[in-house]
Each structure stands twice: as structure tokens, then as C-alpha cells.
Amino acid sequence: MAQFKDLSDFHHLISDLFPTMDAREAMEAYGLNEEQLAFYEAHGYLSHVQILDDHQIEYLRKDLTELMQSEQSNNELFYEFHLNESEDENSVLFHSLGHWRVSLGFHDILWNPRFVVAAYQLLGERSVRFWHDQLFCKPAYHGGVVAWHQDYSYWTRTIPMQHLTCWVGLDDARVDNGCLHYIPGSHKWDLLDRTNLAGSMDGLMDFLSEDQKAAFESAVAIEMPKGYGTFHHPLLVHGSYENRSHRPRRAFVLNVFADNTYAASDEPLLNGVPQVPRGQKLEGRFFPLLYSTTTID
Ligand SMILES: O=C(O)CCC(=O)C(=O)O
């Protein structure tokens, strides 16, 4: 893993892990088709989009191993670092934010053409700006849950709601190792209260109507090969169960919003990031533009 001091200084690919392409070439090579876009619109998610090849998976796995060392808990470049967010040693959930500043691979993944092109299209062909990254890793046998939630319930400090999440597995994701589950169509629900992310699966149930509870009977398990990504809407309800298998379930998440998103609070938006006054546009060092419409006109 590269030992740069703070990779947020660089708003472009640094390594040769991903190909350098202009916006048009990237769209021609990796653009989503009409059917995929219509599926996202109807269901609130789009899964099975290839994001990484085998070499890129191996590279990111090596970086991940170093990022998960306990010494990293002293690294102030992370926005958050939890060796076990659940606080129960029998159900471990490693969770971090801000590792794009620390690791070359997790920095460059933000500019991966396969990712940025899909994000641009799913945001309704609007320029894509980085919000933050996340790692969610569950060790074999005792990996913890991620409670049912809507992402935007944690993000109301940024407006308007024009956000998008991409989850990518670094292991094959299956029901037995705690893959993501979605409630299709829940992106059309109103914003619900936020719950504790780790610990218990069902905190959200207290806030749901009977019809909404019934929708959980149609939950979909997102089983995907490693290196594939699933995109979801900021209101889509999702969560994941324990890892009961002998395999780890390692994943990273990229959270973006359309350009022209603003701070809705005077509180710091992310730990260690200078405060952005309420009403000011999110841009600059910590919120780089990843794919711009102007470059493909
Ligand atoms: O990795 C998981 O199990 C949960 C991920 C998640 O909540 C998200 O992608 O928003």
C-alpha cells in the first residue's frame, strides 16, 4: 500500500490499476443499457454490474488487509474507523470511512471508468461528485449484521437528496456469508428515522406501517460474484445478515451525489473535514468531481 501522506491532494488516477479514458470513451466502453436504467427506476437498485477484474480485486484485497490493521485506528486521515462497530466480539463488523485518503487502490477506485459511467447514468446524466467511501467487512463464522436502513437517513446534512450508493464485493457474496438484501420498490417510501447500523437487524421495524412490514416478504438477496457491484437509491431499504460461512465477506461502498449538492448544517460533515457553512456547495479537496457532463458534450 502506498505511503502517501494524504491522497485527497490528488483528484485523478495515480496508479495504473484502472485505464485512463476520457468521458466519451468510458461511456462507449461501459455505458449501461436502457433495460438496466429502467430496472433501477422501477426497483430502486441495479445489481450485477462488473466493476473490477481479478487483478484489481487482488490489489484491493492487499490494500484492505493493511487498512484493517489495528494500528490504523491512530490514523487521523480516516473519517471513521471501527474495528468492530457492533461492540459484540461474537458478531464482528469492521467499518471505516475515509480510506480513499490512505490507500492507493481505494483512492483510484473512485475514478474507475466502469464505476463513474454507471453512476453518471443512474444519477440521470448529472455530473458525479464524491461524498464518501465505506468498508464493510465480516470475518468468517462471526461476522455481524448491518441493520435495515435507508442511506439518506444518515445524510440529511446534505441537500437536496440526489445521492447514489455503489456496493462492491471483494469476495463472492452469498446468503451464507451475509450478502446485501434489498426491499425492492422501497425507494418510493418516505424518509424513515435512522437506526443503529450494527448490533440488531430490526430496529427499523418500529417506524414502519403494516404495508411496509409486509414488503419484507419480497426481500431480495443480492448474491454476486466478487468484483461485481450493486447500485442503490438513497431511500431504498437494505441490510445484511450475519456471516455464518467459513469465508470472509469483504466489501467496499462508494457514496456519491450529483453536482450542486449543498451543506444543510453548520456541523462538520465528516470527521476531520473542514466545516462547510450551511448553504454552501460541496466541492473542493474532499468532494472531488469524478465524472463531468461538460467533458462529454
Ligand atoms: O455491506 C453491507 O452489508 C451493508 C452496506 C450498506 O449498508 C450500504 O451499502 O449502504
The ligand as a MOL file (V3000), in Angstrom:
LIG
                    3D

  0  0  0     0  0            999 V3000
M  V30 BEGIN CTAB
M  V30 COUNTS 10 9 0 0 0
M  V30 BEGIN ATOM
M  V30 1 O -22.1180 -4.2110 3.4190 0
M  V30 2 C -23.1930 -4.2780 3.9970 0
M  V30 3 O -23.6070 -5.3220 4.4490 0
M  V30 4 C -24.0530 -3.0480 4.1540 0
M  V30 5 C -23.7410 -1.9910 3.1690 0
M  V30 6 C -24.6470 -0.7940 3.2170 0
M  V30 7 O -25.3680 -0.5800 4.1330 0
M  V30 8 C -24.6270 0.1230 2.0910 0
M  V30 9 O -24.0300 -0.2010 1.0540 0
M  V30 10 O -25.2370 1.2000 2.1830 0
M  V30 END ATOM
M  V30 BEGIN BOND
M  V30 1 2 1 2
M  V30 2 1 2 3
M  V30 3 1 2 4
M  V30 4 1 4 5
M  V30 5 1 5 6
M  V30 6 2 6 7
M  V30 7 1 6 8
M  V30 8 2 8 9
M  V30 9 1 8 10
M  V30 END BOND
M  V30 END CTAB
M  END
